[in-house]
Amino acid sequence: MSHIVVIGGGIVGLAVARELLLRRGCRVTVLEKEPRWARHQTGHNSGVVHAGLYYAAGSLKARLCRAGNRSIIDYARSRGVAARRTGKLVVAVDESELPRLHALAARAAANGVTARLISAAQAREHEPEVDCVAALHVVDTGVVDYVALSGALVRDLAEHGADLRLDSAVLGIRHRHGRVEIATGHGVDVFDGLVNCAGLHSDVVARMAGIVPTARIVPFRGEFHALRPERRHLVRGLIYPVPDPTLPFLGVHLTRGVDGEVHAGPNAVLALAREGYRWRDVSVRDLAEVAAFGGAWRLARRHLRTGVAEVRRSWSRERFARDLARLVPAIRAEDLVPHPAGVRAQAVLPDGRLVDDFLVQTGKRQVHVLNAPSPAATSALEIARHLGDRVVAAVGL
């Protein structure tokens, strides 16, 4: 029986470990450097179960998201984890956005997403406070508690004999005698293969394992606010702007989670550390790595105006509220309270382009997930099945 180590205890790493253990018949060890599971990207998002609306038809991201939209909800419900289908509105706030809204509706149809164009009056039947000229009602979107879902995966793994290790940062990786040696602060262990699901540190782990990654991780902090409890009635479900295809991120939006809290955001600013959840979280080493990477400078030049606008919004609650008020005019700056930020592990190519799809590199006895952007949480179980085949090929199971 092959013994595989999975590096990273977020939802993707845990789902991959479960796939290898329960469906592929492997022994599995999971190494997580933090004292608890789902500490980073999994634990810092708005809990949306995406429908597969935005992604190029036929892309891996679109296919895995569509399948994951069903499987993640089914798994959550089978484990007693809070999940529900809420639907969402993508709203065009003026006539200039209608062509992009119609193009989005066409993409939804191509991807098999249940969505329909509706009038402003119909949109207000779903969201009475919204202001728009038209909207796309996306039926398949939902919300779930991803941290609780990760806890369910951990319980599955523990019940079936997985070796689960917290506080186990990887310090070194060496290939020797056809196997993989992993050094942590607790000693050296030998495995038949490794799967790198280290998220914000995935490129570091790949280099440690002797792989030259085709993309580098540049961390972006996504800052959130929440609506005060007495103002949550302004949002019933999920309200998104029409995305601008020339910009790298979706723009601030409004999401009512499974707990009833309404999240507002995120914006996107360069984080000053791989785990830079606040402006004062600074890592000289991480900044030096970004500064030495030509792709980061090319990305900055390409989106300079957008980057400046995101930073200004980061420093001004009034600007943040103003952008939200384009969707829901009743929202004011005083309605917003700070909410914990997240950091997105964005893979960037040397020419400055963002990696838009999932990016996986393989080597002898190793599989590295170098880009698992949104909708990775939605697609976690499907990503795990996809990677299971890659592990079989890399390790020779």
HUKA-V309397 format. One record per residue. N is the residue number from 1. RES is the residue in one small letter. PSI is psi as a letter, one per 30 degrees, with the letter a starting at -180 (999 if undefined). OMEGA is omega in radians with two decimals (NA if undefined). Layout:
BEGIN
((N,RES,PSI,OMEGA) (N,RES,PSI,OMEGA))
END
This chain:
BEGIN
((1,m,k,-3.13) (2,s,k,-3.14) (3,h,j,-3.07) (4,i,k,3.04) (5,v,k,3.05) (6,v,k,-3.13) (7,i,j,-3.13) (8,g,k,-3.08) (9,g,h,2.94) (10,g,a,-3.03) (11,i,e,3.13) (12,v,e,3.11) (13,g,e,-3.14) (14,l,e,3.12) (15,a,e,3.10) (16,v,e,3.11) (17,a,e,3.13) (18,r,e,3.11) (19,e,e,-3.11) (20,l,e,-3.10) (21,l,e,-2.99) (22,l,e,-3.04) (23,r,f,-3.09) (24,r,f,3.05) (25,g,g,3.14) (26,c,l,2.80) (27,r,k,-3.04) (28,v,k,2.95) (29,t,k,3.08) (30,v,k,3.11) (31,l,k,3.10) (32,e,k,-3.05) (33,k,f,-3.11) (34,e,l,3.12) (35,p,f,3.07) (36,r,l,-3.10) (37,w,l,3.04) (38,a,h,-3.02) (39,r,f,-2.97) (40,h,c,-2.98) (41,q,e,-3.13) (42,t,e,-3.07) (43,g,g,-3.10) (44,h,h,3.04) (45,n,l,-3.03) (46,s,g,2.99) (47,g,g,-3.09) (48,v,k,2.94) (49,v,j,-3.01) (50,h,l,-3.08) (51,a,f,-3.06) (52,g,g,-3.01) (53,l,e,-2.88) (54,y,f,-2.85) (55,y,k,-3.11) (56,a,k,-3.11) (57,a,k,3.13) (58,g,f,3.12) (59,s,l,3.10) (60,l,e,3.14) (61,k,e,-3.13) (62,a,e,-3.09) (63,r,e,-3.13) (64,l,e,3.12) (65,c,e,3.14) (66,r,e,3.11) (67,a,e,-3.13) (68,g,e,3.11) (69,n,e,3.10) (70,r,e,-2.99) (71,s,e,-3.08) (72,i,e,3.08) (73,i,e,3.14) (74,d,e,3.14) (75,y,e,3.14) (76,a,e,-3.11) (77,r,e,3.13) (78,s,f,-3.13) (79,r,g,3.10) (80,g,g,3.13) (81,v,k,-3.11) (82,a,k,3.12) (83,a,k,3.06) (84,r,l,3.06) (85,r,j,-3.08) (86,t,f,-2.92) (87,g,l,3.05) (88,k,l,3.06) (89,l,k,2.91) (90,v,j,-2.93) (91,v,k,3.00) (92,a,j,-3.04) (93,v,f,3.05) (94,d,l,-3.04) (95,e,e,-3.09) (96,s,f,-3.11) (97,e,f,-3.07) (98,l,e,3.11) (99,p,e,3.13) (100,r,e,3.09) (101,l,e,3.12) (102,h,e,3.09) (103,a,e,3.10) (104,l,e,3.09) (105,a,e,3.11) (106,a,e,3.11) (107,r,e,3.08) (108,a,e,3.14) (109,a,e,3.14) (110,a,e,-3.13) (111,n,g,3.14) (112,g,g,3.14) (113,v,k,3.10) (114,t,j,-3.09) (115,a,l,3.10) (116,r,k,3.06) (117,l,k,-3.13) (118,i,l,-3.14) (119,s,l,3.09) (120,a,e,3.14) (121,a,e,3.09) (122,q,e,3.10) (123,a,e,-3.13) (124,r,f,3.01) (125,e,e,3.09) (126,h,e,-3.08) (127,e,j,-3.02) (128,p,f,-3.06) (129,e,f,-3.06) (130,v,k,3.09) (131,d,j,-3.10) (132,c,l,3.02) (133,v,f,3.07) (134,a,l,-3.13) (135,a,l,2.98) (136,l,j,3.11) (137,h,j,-3.09) (138,v,j,-2.99) (139,v,e,-2.94) (140,d,f,-3.08) (141,t,k,3.12) (142,g,a,3.08) (143,v,l,-3.13) (144,v,l,3.05) (145,d,j,-3.05) (146,y,f,3.08) (147,v,e,3.08) (148,a,e,3.10) (149,l,e,3.08) (150,s,e,3.07) (151,g,e,3.10) (152,a,e,3.09) (153,l,e,3.11) (154,v,e,3.13) (155,r,e,3.07) (156,d,e,-3.11) (157,l,e,-3.12) (158,a,e,-3.12) (159,e,f,-3.11) (160,h,g,2.93) (161,g,g,3.10) (162,a,l,3.07) (163,d,j,-3.02) (164,l,j,-3.03) (165,r,j,2.98) (166,l,l,-3.14) (167,d,h,-3.04) (168,s,i,3.10) (169,a,k,3.10) (170,v,k,-3.12) (171,l,f,-3.13) (172,g,l,3.12) (173,i,k,3.13) (174,r,k,3.07) (175,h,k,-3.06) (176,r,k,3.09) (177,h,h,3.07) (178,g,g,3.11) (179,r,l,-3.08) (180,v,k,3.09) (181,e,k,-3.13) (182,i,k,3.09) (183,a,k,2.99) (184,t,a,3.09) (185,g,f,-3.12) (186,h,f,3.13) (187,g,a,-3.11) (188,v,k,3.10) (189,d,l,-3.08) (190,v,k,-3.09) (191,f,l,3.09) (192,d,f,3.13) (193,g,l,3.12) (194,l,l,3.01) (195,v,k,-3.11) (196,n,j,3.06) (197,c,h,-2.98) (198,a,g,3.00) (199,g,c,-3.10) (200,l,f,-3.12) (201,h,g,-3.02) (202,s,e,3.13) (203,d,e,3.08) (204,v,e,3.13) (205,v,e,3.12) (206,a,e,3.13) (207,r,e,3.11) (208,m,e,-3.11) (209,a,g,3.11) (210,g,g,3.12) (211,i,k,3.00) (212,v,j,-3.05) (213,p,k,-3.13) (214,t,f,3.10) (215,a,l,3.11) (216,r,k,3.09) (217,i,k,2.99) (218,v,j,-3.05) (219,p,k,3.04) (220,f,k,3.10) (221,r,k,3.04) (222,g,j,-3.07) (223,e,k,-3.11) (224,f,l,2.80) (225,h,l,3.01) (226,a,l,3.05) (227,l,k,3.05) (228,r,k,-3.08) (229,p,e,-3.09) (230,e,f,3.13) (231,r,g,-3.12) (232,r,f,-3.12) (233,h,f,-3.14) (234,l,f,-3.09) (235,v,k,3.13) (236,r,e,-3.04) (237,g,c,-3.12) (238,l,k,-3.14) (239,i,k,-3.09) (240,y,l,2.99) (241,p,l,2.97) (242,v,k,-3.10) (243,p,k,3.05) (244,d,j,-3.05) (245,p,f,3.12) (246,t,f,-3.10) (247,l,l,-3.01) (248,p,f,-3.07) (249,f,l,-2.99) (250,l,f,-3.01) (251,g,l,-3.07) (252,v,k,-3.13) (253,h,l,-3.05) (254,l,k,-3.04) (255,t,k,2.99) (256,r,j,-3.10) (257,g,l,-3.13) (258,v,f,3.13) (259,d,g,3.14) (260,g,f,3.10) (261,e,k,3.14) (262,v,j,3.12) (263,h,k,3.11) (264,a,k,-3.12) (265,g,a,-0.08) (266,p,l,2.85) (267,n,a,-3.12) (268,a,j,3.08) (269,v,l,3.09) (270,l,k,3.07) (271,a,k,-3.09) (272,l,g,3.04) (273,a,l,3.10) (274,r,f,3.08) (275,e,h,-3.06) (276,g,i,-3.08) (277,y,f,3.11) (278,r,l,3.11) (279,w,e,-3.10) (280,r,f,3.06) (281,d,j,-3.04) (282,v,k,3.02) (283,s,j,3.13) (284,v,e,-3.14) (285,r,e,-3.14) (286,d,e,3.12) (287,l,e,3.12) (288,a,e,3.11) (289,e,e,3.11) (290,v,e,-3.11) (291,a,e,-3.12) (292,a,f,-3.08) (293,f,j,-3.11) (294,g,e,-3.14) (295,g,e,3.13) (296,a,e,3.12) (297,w,e,3.12) (298,r,e,3.07) (299,l,e,-3.12) (300,a,e,3.13) (301,r,e,-3.09) (302,r,e,-3.06) (303,h,h,-3.06) (304,l,e,-3.09) (305,r,e,3.11) (306,t,e,3.14) (307,g,e,3.11) (308,v,e,3.14) (309,a,e,3.14) (310,e,e,3.12) (311,v,e,3.12) (312,r,e,3.11) (313,r,e,3.11) (314,s,e,-3.07) (315,w,f,-3.06) (316,s,j,3.08) (317,r,e,3.13) (318,e,e,3.10) (319,r,e,3.12) (320,f,e,-3.12) (321,a,e,-3.12) (322,r,e,3.12) (323,d,e,3.07) (324,l,e,-3.11) (325,a,f,3.01) (326,r,e,-3.14) (327,l,e,-3.12) (328,v,j,-3.01) (329,p,f,-3.10) (330,a,f,-3.10) (331,i,k,3.10) (332,r,l,-3.12) (333,a,e,-3.11) (334,e,f,3.09) (335,d,f,-3.00) (336,l,k,3.02) (337,v,k,-3.11) (338,p,k,3.09) (339,h,k,-3.10) (340,p,k,3.13) (341,a,l,3.00) (342,g,l,3.05) (343,v,k,-3.10) (344,r,k,3.08) (345,a,j,-3.09) (346,q,k,3.08) (347,a,k,-3.11) (348,v,k,3.12) (349,l,l,-3.14) (350,p,f,3.13) (351,d,g,3.08) (352,g,f,3.10) (353,r,k,3.03) (354,l,k,3.04) (355,v,j,-3.01) (356,d,f,-3.07) (357,d,l,3.04) (358,f,k,-3.13) (359,l,k,-3.12) (360,v,k,3.03) (361,q,k,3.14) (362,t,l,3.03) (363,g,a,3.13) (364,k,j,3.11) (365,r,g,-3.14) (366,q,k,3.09) (367,v,k,-3.07) (368,h,k,3.06) (369,v,j,-3.04) (370,l,f,3.05) (371,n,j,3.07) (372,a,i,-3.08) (373,p,l,2.97) (374,s,k,0.32) (375,p,h,-3.07) (376,a,e,-3.13) (377,a,e,3.07) (378,t,e,-3.00) (379,s,g,-2.93) (380,a,e,-3.10) (381,l,e,3.14) (382,e,e,3.03) (383,i,e,-3.14) (384,a,e,3.12) (385,r,e,3.12) (386,h,e,-3.13) (387,l,f,3.09) (388,g,e,3.11) (389,d,e,3.13) (390,r,e,3.12) (391,v,e,3.09) (392,v,e,-3.12) (393,a,e,-3.07) (394,a,e,-3.06) (395,v,f,-3.13) (396,g,h,-3.12) (397,l,999,NA))
END
